[in-house]
């Protein structure tokens, strides 16, 4: 379920502002927990961090 607001404890989430990256994460089965109009918040995990690092290369 996607919650439409900012999370109270943002340090537990990876904030994605890039629409293309957010789309790629979702296309690979990684769903956001929160959305606030501009940003998507994904629960911080090694899988997401590794995926983002691989995309930055």
N, C-alpha and C positions, 0 to 999 in steps of 0.2 A: 504494500500500500504506500502511496506517495503522499506525504504530508506537505501542505501548502503554507509554509512559513519558515523562518530561520530556526535552526535548532538552538536550544539553550546553551549547550556545551559544544561549541564549534570545534574545539580541539580534537574531538573524537571523529571528525569528518574531514574528508578531502573535498575542498571547494573547487568545483570545475566551472570556469567562466566561459571556456571555449566550447561553442556549440558542436563543432566537429568532433572534438574529443569526447564530449558527453554522448553523442550519437554512437561513436565507436565502442565506448564502454558498454552501452546498452545493447548494441548489436552482438556483443560478445557475452551477453548474459549477466552483466554487472549492472544492477538497477540502483538508482538513487533512492535515498530515504526521504529527503526533503527537497523542495524547490521553492524559491522566493521571488520569482519573476525574472531575475537576471542570472542567478546561480543555481547549480544543482549540487547537492551535498551527498557524497557517497561515504558509507561507513568505512573508516580507515582500516585497511588490511594490506598485507604483503602482496596479495594478488594485484590489487589496484595500483599500488606503488610501483611494482615491477612492470605492469602494463604501461603506465605513464612514462617510466624511464625508458622503456623500449621504443616508445613513440617519439621521444625527444632525440634519439640517436639519428 
